[in-house]
Amino acid sequence: MRKLIYVCIILSCVGSVTAQRKTFFSKSEFGLNIGQMYYIGDLNQFKPFYQSNWSGGLMYRYNLQPRLTFRLNYLYGKVEAYDKESSNALFVNRNLEFRSMIHEVAAGVEFHYVPFTFGKGNKNAGTAYLMAQIGGFHMDPKAMYNGELVSLQPMSTEGQGTSIGTRNPYKLYQICMPLGMGVKLAIGNKLTVNFDLAIRKTFTDYLDDVGSLTYANAKVIDKEVSDDASALSNRSLDGSKYGLRGNPTTKDWYVFTGMTIAIRLGKEKICFY
């Protein structure tokens, strides 16, 4: 009986002087995301989820503290729009189109509304959050012409880089700022699931290859670039040289909304004091 009492005392002491120490891996998560991507710009000014496409990528998250998380992600998707599908007769007559693959890398933080921690049955195992990041993306707007997809940037469709151009050709690598919100839930000590929606503010008006208010001189483009470039610069159904091409006062955006499943890369170490 006396030995049993000693064992209970020892176990009680050990329990009182042990603690869990968080490590780099216990604070780290790696996950996969999948969702929908769409674009807002000159060829789609108002319709959420218009021509949205399945997208996906990878995510790394480091939990700095219960209310703040560092997040790094790679995203791959596609955006597109077509004037022929517009309900506006002016846009239908403009007859432009584009599609572009997007490769994005961005890093930033998640701000949790309530402290977030792992653990089965933990009351803090779920939270809503705000997300703010900065990153870069690669685009390559293309259009179907004579049965083939043609990259539009080398075509100088608005006279970029020609004798009538006021701008140099736009860059295919651009900066973006993903801004959004979501909800996150821990499933036990290992997994998290989150759903978020984030708009991507860009600093280019040429995600869709459309930025100028009016059409460039097709004869100059024909002479200095190519006859294909001339045809792609003005595809209006009525052949007008004086129609409205785009809105130079706004930049283009794209949006991703989806789900991420992440696994924790390690667990806390037991420390004895």
Secondary structure as UniProt FT lines:
FT   HELIX           2..16
FT   STRAND          18..21
FT   TURN            24..27
FT   STRAND          28..41
FT   TURN            42..43
FT   TURN            48..51
FT   STRAND          53..65
FT   TURN            66..67
FT   STRAND          68..82
FT   HELIX           83..85
FT   HELIX           89..94
FT   STRAND          97..112
FT   TURN            120..121
FT   TURN            123..124
FT   STRAND          126..138
FT   STRAND          142..145
FT   TURN            146..147
FT   STRAND          148..151
FT   HELIX           153..155
FT   TURN            156..158
FT   TURN            160..161
FT   TURN            163..164
FT   STRAND          173..187
FT   TURN            188..190
FT   STRAND          191..202
FT   TURN            207..208
FT   HELIX           218..224
FT   HELIX           227..233
FT   TURN            237..238
FT   TURN            248..249
FT   STRAND          253..264
FT   STRAND          269..272
//
